[in-house]
Amino acid sequence: MFTLISRERAAHAIPWIAAAAVFLAHLAANPHYGFFRDELYFIVCGFHPAWGYVDQPPLVPLFAAATQLGGHSLPLLRAVPALLAGASVFVACLLAAELGGGAFARVLTALVVGLTPVLESFGGKVGTDEANPLLWTLAAYAVLRIVKGGDPRLWLLAGGALGLAFETKYSVVLFGVALLGGLVLVPQRRVVASPWFAAGAALCAALALPNALWQVHEGLPMLELLRNGQNGKNVVVGPLAYLAQEVLITDPLLAPVWIIGLVQLVRTPAARFLALAYVLLIAEMIVLHGKHYYPAAIYPIPIAAGCVALEAWTVRVRFVRPVLAVAAALAGLTFTPMALPVLPEPAYLGYEARLFAVMHVRRSVLATEHGRESAVLPGDWADMHGWPELAATVERVVATLPPADRERALIVTSNYGEASAIEFFGHDLPPVASGHNEYWLWGPHGRTGDVVIDVHGDCGADDHLFAHAERAATFTSQYGISYEQNVPIMVCRGIRRPIAPLWKTIRRYS
């Protein structure tokens, strides 16, 4: 009896231990290279509190900015996604237990979820996907318990999770539709005929409402951004290539676990709606040309189911279980350098070349945007380089201006990454503006534009916008993204058109 109790306690402790281990591993692995382009943008957006922004809801920027109130700190910034990664593993273990898994299923779930590359990546840097594995899995866990006869008040948990997810990334709308669609397609659809379902839906709507109203008030800029992305910026692939990418981003060596899990969910009447939700979500993404990582937050669900199946298959051959666990750990660690910045740049490049040669794939297979994979490093790693140096270069240019020019100058950049880096790392600089995304809404800060530091521009040479223009510096970075190489930094004087009407023409949501 005491042995049974001790085993139960050990099984209940597994999610806590696993979550702590994942959190600590990310704390050690995450803060390398430098601030990512989007991280800088989130921080700057968060320092302009609002109910929404052109290209994301408010929660991620607000939390990102909060970590920098005491000064620049990459470890503190990335502690947030590290914590969320640990929490997502915790809930995935709970889901495995709800699906009938014992101690081994929970341990294996923690290993596979913690080491699946795309999920590792979400926990490795601040981004709008960082909370989705936790929140989507939590919603699925709550609905599964309801379907199995649990307390219908759990609809409040599901609705709250989805509502919070909406305030981090809009893709939760597609997940919510898929989850409800999967439920409607099975006999257990009767669980939605409950006042608690209505209460959960109301809670979800209440949490999502502030940002939804902001988007409507601004003319739904996110929809314009998505349309623009599909017209030349994003890499669009066919259905088969998309499915192949799903296998690659989840690690070809670990992907069989979630594939087994889908079969397991189909074979489990109470959980079949989760398999249908996965199919519906992937279909939505293919039809809407979503990037391969957009649906990735759903993978803890089939992974947990797959680990439960593997546990059941090894009941009579328990000696195989340690082998499976070690194999899963090695398979995941093999791809960890692709998901977390753990190797020095030269070592990474050698490792990537050897790994891709063995796999017979090229880096471009996983490209989501044109031009990002042509840098020395992959796009995400490249975008963690060069930003402090860019700001320092702009500082030197500004220092050459006469005091009167500095007082009325405006720094204008070609994109939000450059603008955010200059704002974040710069010291005593003129206001920074851009026509890109949220920066366009912030405008030219009341400056006339008579003196402009044009970063990555040509002072409107084609339109003869300025009376005088000169290149003051050129910025480049060894490991930076390809389109941030040989960046001209121009000094423009004597604007020939009023800046207010001109600003209306330079908006770029992408």
Residue pairs with C-beta under 8 A, 6 or more apart in sequence:
7 103
10 103
11 97
11 102
11 103
11 106
14 93
14 103
14 106
14 107
14 110
15 89
15 90
15 91
15 93
15 94
15 97
15 106
15 110
16 90
18 86
18 89
18 90
18 93
18 106
18 107
18 110
18 114
19 86
19 87
19 89
19 90
19 93
19 110
20 86
21 86
21 110
21 114
22 82
22 85
22 86
22 89
22 110
22 114
22 123
23 82
23 83
23 85
23 86
25 114
26 78
26 81
26 82
26 85
26 86
26 123
26 124
26 340
27 75
27 78
27 79
27 82
29 124
29 336
29 340
29 341
29 342
30 75
30 78
30 79
30 81
30 82
30 123
30 124
30 125
30 340
30 341
31 74
31 75
31 77
31 78
32 341
32 342
33 341
33 345
33 381
33 384
33 385
34 74
34 384
34 385
34 387
34 388
35 74
35 77
35 384
35 387
35 421
35 424
36 125
36 126
36 127
36 380
36 383
36 384
37 383
37 384
37 387
37 416
37 417
37 420
37 421
37 481
38 125
38 126
38 127
38 383
38 417
39 64
39 77
39 125
39 126
39 127
40 387
40 417
40 420
40 421
40 423
40 424
41 416
41 417
41 420
41 438
42 56
42 60
42 61
42 64
42 65
42 126
43 61
43 64
43 65
43 68
43 77
43 420
43 424
44 65
44 419
44 420
44 423
44 424
45 53
45 56
45 61
45 64
45 65
45 438
46 61
46 62
46 63
46 64
46 65
46 66
47 65
48 438
48 442
49 58
49 62
50 58
50 214
51 58
51 210
51 211
51 213
51 214
52 58
52 210
52 211
52 214
52 215
52 218
53 61
53 437
53 438
54 218
54 221
54 222
54 225
54 437
54 438
54 440
54 441
54 509
55 221
55 222
55 225
55 437
55 438
55 509
56 128
56 168
56 169
57 128
57 166
57 167
57 168
57 169
57 170
57 211
58 167
58 210
58 211
59 131
59 164
59 167
59 168
60 126
60 127
60 128
60 130
60 131
60 168
60 169
63 80
63 126
64 77
64 80
64 126
67 73
67 76
67 77
67 79
67 80
68 76
68 77
70 76
72 424
72 425
77 126
78 124
78 125
78 126
80 126
80 130
81 122
81 123
81 124
81 125
81 126
81 127
81 130
82 123
84 122
84 123
84 130
84 131
84 133
84 134
85 114
85 119
85 120
85 122
85 123
85 124
85 130
85 133
86 123
87 134
88 113
88 119
88 123
88 133
88 134
88 137
88 300
89 109
89 110
89 113
89 114
89 300
91 134
91 137
91 138
91 141
91 300
92 109
92 110
92 113
92 133
92 137
92 300
92 301
92 303
92 304
93 106
93 109
93 110
93 304
94 141
95 109
95 137
95 140
95 141
95 144
95 300
95 301
95 304
96 105
96 106
96 109
96 304
96 305
96 307
96 308
97 105
97 106
98 141
98 144
98 145
98 148
99 105
99 144
99 264
99 268
99 271
99 304
99 305
99 308
100 308
100 312
101 109
101 304
101 307
101 308
101 311
102 311
104 307
104 311
104 314
104 321
104 325
105 304
105 307
105 308
105 310
105 311
106 307
107 325
108 257
108 307
108 310
108 311
108 324
108 325
108 328
109 300
109 303
109 304
109 307
111 325
111 328
111 329
111 332
112 254
112 257
112 258
112 303
112 306
112 307
112 328
112 332
113 119
113 133
113 299
113 300
113 303
113 304
114 120
114 332
115 251
115 254
115 328
115 329
115 331
115 332
115 333
115 335
115 336
116 250
116 251
116 254
116 299
116 303
116 332
117 249
117 250
117 251
117 332
117 335
117 336
117 338
117 339
118 249
118 250
118 293
118 296
118 299
118 339
119 133
119 296
119 297
119 299
119 300
120 332
120 336
120 339
120 340
121 293
121 339
121 340
121 380
122 129
122 130
122 132
122 133
122 296
122 297
123 130
124 339
124 340
124 341
125 380
128 168
128 169
129 169
129 293
129 296
129 297
130 168
131 164
131 165
131 168
131 169
132 165
132 168
132 169
132 171
132 172
132 175
132 297
133 296
133 297
133 299
133 300
135 161
135 162
135 164
135 165
135 168
135 172
135 297
136 161
136 165
136 172
136 175
136 297
136 298
136 300
136 301
137 297
137 300
137 301
137 304
138 157
138 158
138 161
139 157
139 158
139 161
139 162
139 165
139 175
139 176
139 179
140 179
140 274
140 277
140 301
142 154
142 155
142 157
142 158
142 161
143 154
143 155
143 158
143 179
143 183
143 191
143 273
144 270
144 271
144 274
145 151
145 154
146 152
146 154
146 155
146 158
146 191
147 183
147 188
147 191
147 270
147 271
147 273
148 270
152 191
152 194
152 196
152 197
153 196
154 196
155 194
155 196
155 197
155 199
155 200
155 201
156 196
156 199
156 200
156 203
157 200
158 200
159 199
159 200
159 201
159 202
159 203
159 204
160 200
160 203
160 204
160 207
162 172
162 175
162 176
162 204
163 203
163 204
163 205
163 206
163 207
163 208
164 207
165 172
165 175
166 172
166 173
166 204
166 207
166 208
166 211
166 212
167 207
167 208
167 210
167 211
170 222
171 290
171 294
171 295
171 297
174 281
174 284
174 285
174 288
174 290
174 294
174 295
175 277
175 281
175 295
175 297
175 298
176 204
177 280
177 284
178 276
178 277
178 278
178 280
178 281
178 284
179 273
179 277
180 192
181 276
181 277
181 280
182 272
182 273
182 274
182 275
182 276
182 277
182 278
182 279
182 280
183 189
183 191
183 192
183 273
183 277
184 192
185 273
185 276
186 269
186 272
186 273
186 276
187 269
188 270
188 273
191 197
215 221
215 222
218 441
221 509
224 509
225 437
225 509
225 510
228 508
228 509
228 510
229 510
230 236
230 289
232 370
233 369
233 370
233 510
234 289
234 291
234 368
234 369
234 370
235 367
235 368
235 369
235 370
236 289
237 245
239 286
242 282
242 285
242 286
242 292
243 282
245 292
245 365
245 366
246 255
246 282
246 292
246 295
246 296
247 255
248 292
248 361
248 365
248 366
249 292
249 293
249 296
249 366
250 258
250 296
250 299
251 331
251 332
251 334
251 335
252 359
253 331
253 332
253 334
253 335
254 328
254 331
254 332
256 306
257 303
257 306
257 307
257 310
257 328
258 299
258 302
258 303
258 306
259 302
259 306
260 305
260 306
260 309
260 310
261 301
261 302
261 303
261 304
261 305
261 306
261 307
261 308
261 309
262 275
262 278
262 302
262 305
262 306
263 309
264 271
264 305
264 306
264 308
264 309
265 271
265 272
265 274
265 275
265 278
265 301
265 302
265 305
266 272
266 275
268 305
271 305
274 301
274 302
274 305
275 302
277 298
277 301
278 298
278 301
278 302
281 295
281 298
282 295
284 290
285 294
285 295
291 368
292 366
292 368
293 368
310 324
311 321
314 320
314 321
314 324
334 355
335 355
336 342
337 343
337 348
337 351
337 352
338 352
338 355
338 378
341 381
341 384
343 351
345 377
345 381
345 479
348 377
348 381
349 376
349 377
352 363
352 378
356 362
356 363
363 373
363 378
364 373
366 373
367 373
367 379
369 379
371 482
371 483
372 379
372 382
372 481
372 482
373 379
374 482
375 382
375 479
375 480
375 481
375 482
376 382
376 478
376 479
377 385
377 479
379 481
381 479
382 479
382 480
382 481
382 482
383 417
383 480
383 481
385 477
385 478
385 479
385 480
385 481
386 475
386 477
386 479
386 480
386 481
386 484
387 417
387 421
387 424
387 425
388 421
388 425
389 475
389 477
390 418
390 421
390 422
390 425
390 455
390 475
390 477
390 484
390 487
391 421
391 422
391 424
391 425
391 426
392 425
393 473
393 475
393 489
394 411
394 422
394 426
394 429
394 453
394 455
394 473
394 489
395 426
395 427
395 429
396 473
397 453
397 472
397 473
397 489
397 491
398 406
398 409
398 411
398 429
398 430
398 453
400 472
401 409
401 451
401 491
405 451
405 493
406 430
408 447
408 448
408 450
408 451
409 430
409 447
409 451
409 452
409 453
410 430
410 431
410 433
410 444
410 445
410 447
410 449
410 451
410 452
410 453
411 419
411 422
411 429
411 430
411 431
411 432
411 433
411 452
411 453
411 455
412 432
412 433
412 434
412 452
412 453
412 454
412 455
412 457
413 419
413 422
413 432
413 433
413 434
413 436
413 439
413 455
413 456
413 457
414 434
414 436
414 455
414 456
414 457
415 434
415 436
415 456
416 434
416 436
416 437
416 438
416 439
417 484
418 434
418 455
418 456
418 484
418 487
419 432
419 433
419 434
419 436
419 439
422 429
422 432
422 455
423 429
423 432
426 432
430 447
430 453
431 444
431 445
431 447
432 439
433 439
433 442
433 443
433 444
433 445
433 447
434 440
435 503
435 506
435 507
435 508
436 508
436 510
437 508
437 509
437 510
440 503
440 506
440 507
440 508
440 509
443 503
444 499
444 500
444 503
447 499
448 495
448 499
449 495
449 499
449 502
450 493
450 494
450 495
451 491
451 492
451 493
452 459
452 466
452 490
452 491
452 492
452 493
452 495
453 472
453 489
453 490
453 491
453 492
454 469
454 488
454 489
454 490
454 491
454 492
455 487
455 489
455 490
456 484
456 487
456 488
456 489
457 488
457 490
458 469
458 488
458 490
459 465
459 466
459 469
459 490
459 492
460 466
460 492
461 469
464 496
465 492
465 495
465 496
465 497
465 502
466 492
466 493
466 494
466 495
466 496
467 493
467 494
467 495
467 496
468 492
468 493
468 494
469 490
469 491
469 492
469 493
470 490
470 491
471 488
471 489
471 490
472 489
472 490
472 491
473 488
473 489
474 486
474 487
474 488
474 489
475 484
475 486
475 487
475 489
476 485
476 486
476 487
477 484
477 485
